[in-house]
Amino acid sequence: MGLARVNLSDQIYQMLKDDIVYQRIKCGEKMTVKMLVERFQVSATPIREALIRLSQERLVTYHPNVGASVIEMTDNDLREIYEFVGEVDSLAIYYASLHPNNQELIEKLRENLTRSRELMGAENADIWNACTDEFHILFFEYCRNSRLREAAEGVRSQLAIMSNQCGKYMELQRQICWFHEHIFEAYEKGEITQAMALMRQHLRESLIEEQRLLKNEEE
């Protein structure tokens, strides 16, 4: 496929990232520079630039002048990712609660929960995943801490690989909505410590449920 000759590496990076996150390119799959040059109809330079960016986000292992392999995550990798996200997301809740427009955030969270409930169902899995991701991202938009946002963005794509594989399951959707609703209730009441604790528990329980669902798929 041909691409407009504007920000080629940015376009290729985003397309490959989406393919990896939504598992159109599977974990462990190899991508050679030659193959990607043929796919995107560009020179090798923007391909290499895109692969280096993906390697910096730990989505691929980059092999100079050869290509890259999509990451394969061990159980320990997943544990570390979900623990880390639980911590940074709970910190985002704390800092967001100090924002002078906190009521504005509360209204956006309320709207997000309504949309999440409306979108539940396997046929809307990708849209539903994006909507429930937004619940977490909203806290970062109001946390007024760029370093915290950058730390979260650096690992959220890895987490998305896992969540996008399992988002079609209603039992997981119900569990996530339950936690989001209870996090919101605590946050709206000003019970920030409770909201933070629920966020950490939410990530722990999500990992357990997603691993169970993936194991059932393999059997």
Backbone bond lengths (Angstrom), bond angles and torsions (degrees), N, CA, C in turn:
res aa  C-N    CA-C-N  psi(-1)  N-CA   C-N-CA  omega(-1)  CA-C   N-CA-C  phi
1 M - - - 1.462 - - 1.515 109.57 -
2 G 1.331 116.91 143.00 1.452 120.92 178.69 1.515 111.31 -90.24
3 L 1.330 116.58 150.16 1.460 121.91 178.86 1.516 109.50 -123.26
4 A 1.333 116.23 150.00 1.455 120.44 174.43 1.521 108.50 -61.28
5 R 1.319 116.39 142.03 1.462 119.26 -174.73 1.530 110.46 -83.60
6 V 1.308 115.99 53.23 1.457 123.14 176.50 1.522 107.00 -133.15
7 N 1.350 116.18 123.01 1.466 120.12 179.92 1.531 111.95 49.09
8 L 1.314 115.56 50.86 1.465 119.63 -176.10 1.520 112.43 -55.96
9 S 1.324 116.77 -47.50 1.465 118.81 -177.15 1.520 111.08 -64.08
10 D 1.357 117.64 -34.71 1.466 120.94 177.53 1.525 110.68 -63.42
11 Q 1.332 115.96 -44.85 1.464 119.92 -179.68 1.527 111.25 -63.96
12 I 1.331 115.54 -45.58 1.466 119.78 -179.08 1.525 110.57 -64.71
13 Y 1.328 116.21 -42.71 1.468 121.34 177.47 1.523 110.74 -56.24
14 Q 1.339 117.37 -48.78 1.459 120.62 -176.21 1.523 111.44 -66.82
15 M 1.330 116.83 -39.93 1.466 119.74 -179.73 1.527 111.51 -66.98
16 L 1.328 116.34 -42.69 1.467 119.36 177.85 1.524 111.53 -67.60
17 K 1.320 116.28 -38.92 1.468 120.10 178.07 1.524 110.44 -60.57
18 D 1.341 116.80 -45.69 1.465 120.19 178.29 1.526 110.85 -61.93
19 D 1.335 116.52 -41.46 1.464 120.03 179.22 1.526 111.43 -61.25
20 I 1.333 116.38 -38.08 1.468 120.55 -179.86 1.526 110.85 -73.53
21 V 1.324 116.36 -48.42 1.466 120.87 -177.29 1.526 111.06 -60.93
22 Y 1.351 116.58 -40.13 1.466 119.97 -179.95 1.529 112.07 -91.70
23 Q 1.344 116.26 8.08 1.456 124.21 173.65 1.529 114.04 59.51
24 R 1.343 115.53 30.58 1.459 118.49 166.31 1.532 108.97 -72.16
25 I 1.341 115.97 -29.40 1.462 122.51 166.69 1.528 105.70 -109.10
26 K 1.323 117.07 116.02 1.457 122.00 -168.71 1.530 112.58 -77.19
27 C 1.325 115.04 157.88 1.462 121.05 173.58 1.530 109.45 -58.22
28 G 1.331 115.85 133.30 1.455 121.19 -179.17 1.516 114.30 89.70
29 E 1.332 117.48 -13.16 1.469 120.79 -177.87 1.526 110.70 -71.86
30 K 1.336 115.64 143.81 1.464 121.42 -179.17 1.523 110.39 -96.94
31 M 1.329 115.55 143.30 1.464 122.57 175.53 1.525 107.42 -126.93
32 T 1.324 117.77 113.06 1.459 119.69 178.01 1.521 109.89 -86.68
33 V 1.322 115.53 154.00 1.467 120.02 176.76 1.523 109.49 -58.98
34 K 1.328 116.88 -42.27 1.464 121.02 -179.45 1.522 111.24 -59.29
35 M 1.325 116.65 -45.22 1.459 121.42 -180.00 1.525 111.16 -61.68
36 L 1.332 116.86 -42.05 1.462 121.01 -178.22 1.520 111.57 -73.25
37 V 1.331 117.42 -33.83 1.469 120.65 174.75 1.525 109.62 -60.16
38 E 1.321 116.62 -42.86 1.466 120.91 179.22 1.525 111.29 -68.01
39 R 1.318 116.28 -38.65 1.470 119.50 -178.97 1.520 111.96 -65.94
40 F 1.338 116.67 -46.82 1.463 120.41 -173.40 1.527 113.76 -95.61
41 Q 1.342 116.51 -7.68 1.466 120.77 178.40 1.524 112.01 57.60
42 V 1.325 115.58 48.84 1.467 122.01 179.02 1.526 108.19 -135.19
43 S 1.331 116.14 175.12 1.460 120.60 175.62 1.529 109.88 -75.34
44 A 1.326 116.11 174.10 1.465 120.60 -177.89 1.523 113.04 -72.59
45 T 1.338 117.81 -23.69 1.472 120.11 -173.88 1.526 113.35 -60.59
46 P 1.355 120.23 -53.47 1.472 118.27 179.23 1.524 112.98 -65.50
47 I 1.328 116.88 -26.78 1.466 120.11 175.84 1.525 109.73 -63.95
48 R 1.328 116.21 -48.92 1.468 120.27 -179.96 1.528 110.89 -61.61
49 E 1.337 116.66 -41.80 1.469 120.14 179.77 1.523 110.73 -60.88
50 A 1.328 116.85 -42.14 1.468 120.81 179.65 1.526 110.93 -66.10
51 L 1.325 117.08 -41.87 1.468 120.61 -179.44 1.522 111.80 -66.25
52 I 1.328 116.60 -36.71 1.468 119.84 177.18 1.524 110.39 -63.59
53 R 1.332 117.24 -42.14 1.474 120.32 177.38 1.526 111.01 -62.20
54 L 1.311 116.51 -42.70 1.466 119.89 178.74 1.526 111.36 -64.14
55 S 1.331 116.58 -35.49 1.468 119.72 178.05 1.521 110.89 -69.09
56 Q 1.343 116.98 -33.39 1.462 120.53 177.65 1.527 111.30 -66.23
57 E 1.332 117.03 -27.76 1.467 121.49 175.75 1.531 111.35 -88.99
58 R 1.318 116.34 3.06 1.467 122.81 179.28 1.524 112.59 61.64
59 L 1.318 115.38 32.77 1.458 119.86 174.22 1.520 111.49 -92.05
60 V 1.333 116.85 -23.88 1.458 121.37 177.39 1.526 109.37 -138.16
61 T 1.321 114.77 161.16 1.462 121.55 167.60 1.520 106.66 -102.30
62 Y 1.327 116.63 118.68 1.466 121.50 -173.19 1.519 110.64 -90.74
63 H 1.336 115.45 133.38 1.461 122.27 176.59 1.529 107.03 -117.13
64 P 1.341 119.29 103.75 1.468 122.56 -174.19 1.530 112.80 -49.83
65 N 1.341 113.59 132.76 1.472 122.77 177.01 1.525 114.19 66.65
66 V 1.320 116.45 2.73 1.465 120.25 178.95 1.520 110.33 -115.24
67 G 1.327 116.71 -54.55 1.455 121.46 -178.15 1.513 110.52 153.38
68 A 1.313 116.52 -141.30 1.462 120.42 -177.00 1.518 110.14 -155.37
69 S 1.331 115.17 159.70 1.462 122.48 173.88 1.523 108.17 -119.72
70 V 1.322 116.43 134.36 1.461 120.46 177.18 1.527 108.41 -67.01
71 I 1.319 116.31 139.87 1.462 121.03 -176.52 1.527 111.80 -59.63
72 E 1.310 115.54 149.96 1.456 122.79 168.50 1.519 106.75 -117.76
73 M 1.330 116.95 124.11 1.458 120.87 -173.28 1.523 111.41 -98.53
74 T 1.317 115.34 127.45 1.463 121.31 175.15 1.529 109.14 -80.75
75 D 1.325 115.84 169.90 1.466 119.70 176.07 1.528 110.74 -59.25
76 N 1.328 116.64 -36.21 1.467 119.61 179.25 1.525 111.18 -68.60
77 D 1.343 117.04 -38.84 1.467 120.37 175.55 1.522 110.11 -58.07
78 L 1.321 116.04 -47.22 1.463 120.75 -177.82 1.525 111.06 -63.67
79 R 1.324 116.28 -42.08 1.471 119.41 178.26 1.518 110.41 -59.11
80 E 1.330 116.99 -46.51 1.464 120.56 -179.27 1.523 111.32 -63.67
81 I 1.333 117.18 -41.62 1.468 121.12 -179.39 1.522 110.41 -62.60
82 Y 1.331 116.73 -49.27 1.462 119.82 -176.23 1.529 111.37 -69.30
83 E 1.315 117.80 -35.86 1.468 119.95 175.68 1.526 110.35 -63.67
84 F 1.323 116.48 -44.72 1.466 121.15 -178.82 1.524 110.75 -63.23
85 V 1.328 116.41 -47.00 1.465 119.76 -179.89 1.524 110.54 -63.01
86 G 1.334 117.27 -39.26 1.460 119.82 177.08 1.515 112.16 -58.56
87 E 1.335 116.67 -39.53 1.467 120.59 -179.61 1.530 112.16 -71.49
88 V 1.344 117.10 -48.29 1.471 118.21 -177.27 1.525 111.11 -69.24
89 D 1.333 117.72 -34.70 1.461 119.69 178.00 1.525 111.34 -67.59
90 S 1.331 117.02 -36.42 1.465 119.16 178.07 1.529 110.82 -69.45
91 L 1.331 117.26 -35.75 1.470 120.23 174.78 1.520 111.05 -65.21
92 A 1.334 116.59 -37.66 1.467 119.74 177.64 1.524 110.66 -61.66
93 I 1.329 117.10 -37.05 1.466 120.59 176.21 1.525 110.11 -60.33
94 Y 1.325 116.15 -46.52 1.470 120.00 -178.55 1.525 111.29 -60.56
95 Y 1.333 116.93 -50.81 1.468 119.57 -176.84 1.529 111.72 -68.53
96 A 1.333 117.07 -35.13 1.462 119.68 177.87 1.523 111.18 -63.67
97 S 1.332 116.65 -33.13 1.471 120.15 -179.00 1.525 112.18 -65.27
98 L 1.336 117.25 -17.80 1.468 121.93 179.59 1.521 112.43 -90.25
99 H 1.322 116.88 -5.19 1.468 120.77 -177.18 1.530 110.16 -68.25
100 P 1.340 117.83 137.76 1.471 119.61 -179.37 1.529 113.41 -63.76
101 N 1.337 117.20 -23.93 1.466 120.39 177.55 1.529 111.09 -101.59
102 N 1.309 115.90 41.71 1.457 120.88 -177.21 1.525 112.14 -59.28
103 Q 1.325 116.83 -35.62 1.464 119.84 -179.58 1.526 111.11 -64.11
104 E 1.313 116.44 -34.34 1.466 120.95 176.73 1.527 110.16 -62.30
105 L 1.326 116.66 -42.81 1.465 120.92 176.91 1.521 110.69 -62.10
106 I 1.314 116.97 -43.02 1.470 120.76 179.95 1.525 110.87 -57.65
107 E 1.328 116.80 -42.48 1.467 120.31 179.56 1.527 111.20 -66.34
108 K 1.322 117.28 -38.52 1.470 120.29 178.08 1.526 111.02 -66.59
109 L 1.319 116.70 -39.20 1.465 120.29 176.99 1.525 110.81 -64.18
110 R 1.327 116.16 -40.65 1.467 120.46 179.23 1.535 110.32 -61.68
111 E 1.333 115.99 -44.22 1.469 120.66 178.56 1.523 110.85 -63.36
112 N 1.324 116.25 -39.06 1.461 120.51 179.62 1.525 111.26 -63.23
113 L 1.319 116.82 -41.92 1.467 120.40 179.36 1.524 111.08 -63.44
114 T 1.320 116.59 -38.94 1.467 120.55 177.92 1.523 110.55 -62.38
115 R 1.342 116.78 -46.17 1.466 120.67 179.12 1.523 110.86 -63.95
116 S 1.326 116.88 -40.14 1.468 120.44 -179.44 1.524 111.25 -60.18
117 R 1.320 116.30 -42.84 1.470 119.95 179.00 1.528 110.72 -65.39
118 E 1.332 116.69 -40.23 1.465 121.00 -178.96 1.527 112.25 -66.48
119 L 1.333 116.71 -30.63 1.470 121.41 -174.83 1.524 113.48 -91.13
120 M 1.320 117.53 -1.73 1.464 119.66 -178.56 1.525 110.75 -59.95
121 G 1.314 115.36 136.54 1.461 120.96 -179.77 1.513 110.27 139.13
122 A 1.314 116.98 143.61 1.470 121.34 -174.46 1.518 112.59 -59.58
123 E 1.344 117.78 -33.24 1.460 120.02 -176.37 1.527 112.21 -68.62
124 N 1.329 117.42 -17.79 1.466 121.74 179.58 1.527 112.07 -110.71
125 A 1.332 117.79 25.13 1.466 120.73 -169.23 1.523 113.32 -57.67
126 D 1.336 118.09 -46.44 1.467 119.85 -177.67 1.522 111.30 -65.63
127 I 1.338 116.10 -42.77 1.467 120.38 179.58 1.522 109.58 -66.94
128 W 1.327 116.12 -40.76 1.465 120.31 179.74 1.521 110.59 -63.50
129 N 1.334 117.49 -42.75 1.467 120.98 177.73 1.520 111.29 -58.07
130 A 1.336 115.95 -44.79 1.468 119.95 -179.71 1.522 110.80 -63.30
131 C 1.325 116.13 -38.18 1.467 120.63 -179.43 1.527 110.95 -67.58
132 T 1.316 117.50 -43.94 1.466 119.38 -179.37 1.528 111.50 -72.21
133 D 1.328 117.58 -29.06 1.471 119.94 172.50 1.522 110.22 -62.16
134 E 1.327 115.44 -37.84 1.465 120.17 -178.54 1.526 111.27 -61.19
135 F 1.332 117.49 -32.40 1.464 120.55 177.99 1.518 110.06 -55.24
136 H 1.328 117.00 -44.38 1.465 121.89 179.10 1.528 110.87 -70.29
137 I 1.325 116.11 -43.71 1.464 121.31 -175.26 1.522 111.67 -63.91
138 L 1.331 117.11 -32.17 1.468 120.27 179.95 1.525 111.86 -57.64
139 F 1.311 117.74 -38.81 1.471 119.79 178.89 1.528 110.89 -63.18
140 F 1.329 116.76 -36.50 1.467 120.20 178.86 1.523 111.49 -70.41
141 E 1.323 117.08 -31.80 1.464 120.07 178.67 1.526 111.76 -65.09
142 Y 1.325 116.26 -24.45 1.467 120.17 -177.77 1.531 112.90 -110.43
143 C 1.325 117.81 4.19 1.471 118.86 -174.58 1.530 113.18 -81.26
144 R 1.334 117.70 -17.13 1.473 123.32 178.34 1.536 112.13 55.58
145 N 1.325 114.82 41.49 1.467 120.17 177.84 1.529 107.90 -141.96
146 S 1.326 116.31 97.69 1.466 120.82 -173.99 1.529 111.97 -64.69
147 R 1.318 117.00 -33.42 1.466 119.54 -179.34 1.528 111.74 -68.46
148 L 1.314 115.57 -36.43 1.460 119.47 176.57 1.527 109.88 -66.04
149 R 1.339 116.73 -41.90 1.465 120.55 177.65 1.526 111.28 -60.58
150 E 1.330 116.28 -44.93 1.467 120.67 -178.77 1.526 111.24 -63.94
151 A 1.328 116.26 -39.36 1.471 120.04 178.78 1.526 110.66 -62.57
152 A 1.325 116.29 -40.64 1.466 120.53 -179.42 1.522 111.36 -70.24
153 E 1.326 116.85 -42.85 1.462 120.92 -178.71 1.522 111.29 -62.12
154 G 1.336 116.19 -33.00 1.455 120.23 -177.50 1.511 114.39 -65.40
155 V 1.324 117.05 -22.22 1.472 119.49 -176.65 1.530 112.71 -118.70
156 R 1.330 117.59 -13.21 1.468 120.09 -174.69 1.531 112.43 -64.43
157 S 1.334 116.97 -32.15 1.466 119.10 179.01 1.522 111.15 -64.97
158 Q 1.336 116.76 -36.10 1.466 119.85 177.44 1.522 110.27 -65.51
159 L 1.317 116.30 -41.81 1.459 120.66 177.63 1.527 110.69 -63.03
160 A 1.348 116.27 -36.78 1.466 120.72 -177.39 1.523 112.18 -63.81
161 I 1.340 117.51 -30.79 1.466 119.95 177.36 1.523 109.73 -57.22
162 M 1.314 115.71 -44.47 1.465 121.31 -178.52 1.528 110.85 -70.45
163 S 1.326 116.02 -49.05 1.465 119.41 -174.95 1.525 111.89 -66.21
164 N 1.332 118.01 -33.40 1.463 120.12 -179.98 1.520 112.49 -71.22
165 Q 1.328 117.15 -24.46 1.465 119.83 176.45 1.524 111.69 -73.45
166 C 1.332 116.31 -25.29 1.469 120.32 -172.07 1.524 113.64 -112.34
167 G 1.337 117.26 -7.90 1.462 120.09 -173.23 1.511 115.15 -62.59
168 K 1.344 117.06 -15.36 1.467 120.80 -178.64 1.524 112.47 -76.15
169 Y 1.332 117.38 -14.47 1.467 120.48 -174.67 1.524 111.07 -85.08
170 M 1.338 115.14 126.66 1.461 120.13 -176.34 1.518 112.20 -63.64
171 E 1.337 118.33 -35.01 1.460 119.15 -178.94 1.521 111.27 -63.89
172 L 1.342 116.62 -35.87 1.463 119.64 177.10 1.520 110.48 -72.31
173 Q 1.329 117.08 -40.35 1.462 120.31 178.40 1.527 110.76 -59.85
174 R 1.323 116.02 -43.32 1.470 119.31 179.25 1.526 110.99 -63.65
175 Q 1.337 116.36 -41.72 1.467 119.69 -179.93 1.530 111.00 -62.92
176 I 1.326 116.68 -45.45 1.466 120.52 -178.99 1.519 110.75 -63.89
177 C 1.332 116.98 -44.66 1.469 119.70 178.93 1.528 110.91 -61.67
178 W 1.331 117.42 -38.42 1.469 120.66 178.77 1.522 110.21 -60.38
179 F 1.323 116.70 -48.07 1.462 119.50 -179.77 1.525 111.41 -65.13
180 H 1.327 117.44 -43.35 1.463 119.26 -179.84 1.526 111.31 -60.53
181 E 1.322 116.36 -41.50 1.463 119.88 179.66 1.524 111.50 -64.62
182 H 1.325 117.33 -40.49 1.469 120.00 -179.37 1.533 111.86 -74.84
183 I 1.318 117.08 -33.99 1.471 119.65 173.05 1.523 109.38 -62.05
184 F 1.333 115.73 -44.86 1.467 119.97 179.79 1.523 111.45 -62.38
185 E 1.332 117.23 -45.01 1.468 120.43 -178.98 1.525 110.93 -58.83
186 A 1.330 116.46 -44.32 1.467 119.96 179.15 1.524 110.61 -65.81
187 Y 1.319 116.66 -42.41 1.470 120.83 -178.55 1.530 110.71 -64.69
188 E 1.322 116.70 -44.48 1.466 120.75 -179.06 1.527 110.96 -61.98
189 K 1.334 117.19 -34.79 1.466 121.23 179.27 1.527 112.61 -78.50
190 G 1.326 116.81 -5.54 1.458 120.22 -177.21 1.514 113.39 83.37
191 E 1.338 116.43 12.27 1.469 121.01 178.66 1.533 108.11 -88.24
192 I 1.314 115.65 72.49 1.463 121.64 -169.59 1.529 111.89 -68.37
193 T 1.324 117.11 -41.21 1.467 119.93 178.71 1.521 110.87 -60.45
194 Q 1.332 116.58 -40.25 1.467 120.81 177.86 1.524 110.99 -66.66
195 A 1.325 117.38 -41.62 1.467 121.04 178.43 1.527 110.66 -61.63
196 M 1.335 116.25 -40.72 1.466 120.73 178.85 1.529 111.06 -64.86
197 A 1.328 116.46 -42.82 1.470 120.47 179.49 1.527 110.90 -64.09
198 L 1.326 116.30 -39.68 1.461 120.46 178.58 1.524 111.34 -65.75
199 M 1.333 117.11 -35.73 1.466 120.14 178.17 1.529 110.33 -63.53
200 R 1.328 116.50 -44.38 1.468 119.23 178.17 1.536 110.67 -61.74
201 Q 1.333 115.82 -44.52 1.465 119.96 179.48 1.527 110.65 -63.52
202 H 1.324 116.39 -39.20 1.466 122.43 178.62 1.529 110.90 -55.55
203 L 1.329 116.92 -47.19 1.466 120.01 -179.20 1.525 111.25 -68.30
204 R 1.338 116.97 -38.68 1.472 119.59 178.00 1.526 111.12 -62.23
205 E 1.330 116.09 -46.98 1.464 120.57 -177.35 1.526 111.42 -69.52
206 S 1.331 117.27 -34.29 1.471 120.20 178.19 1.518 110.65 -62.61
207 L 1.324 116.55 -43.55 1.464 119.83 179.62 1.524 110.85 -61.84
208 I 1.329 117.09 -45.63 1.468 120.88 -179.78 1.525 110.61 -59.26
209 E 1.330 116.31 -45.09 1.467 120.57 -177.60 1.527 111.32 -69.04
210 E 1.327 117.61 -41.29 1.465 120.62 -179.74 1.524 111.30 -65.72
211 Q 1.322 116.93 -40.38 1.470 119.58 177.25 1.528 110.80 -63.97
212 R 1.319 117.02 -37.69 1.471 120.78 178.11 1.525 110.66 -64.45
213 L 1.340 116.06 -44.05 1.463 120.43 -178.52 1.527 111.53 -65.04
214 L 1.326 116.65 -41.99 1.462 120.01 179.91 1.528 111.32 -67.41
215 K 1.333 116.29 -36.04 1.468 119.84 177.33 1.523 110.34 -64.41
216 N 1.340 116.68 -40.35 1.463 120.75 178.39 1.524 111.21 -64.13
217 E 1.356 116.51 -35.02 1.465 120.16 178.21 1.522 111.27 -63.07
218 E 1.325 115.88 -36.24 1.469 121.17 -176.01 1.524 112.21 -75.41
219 E 1.332 116.31 -23.99 1.476 119.80 -175.43 1.532 111.80 -81.97
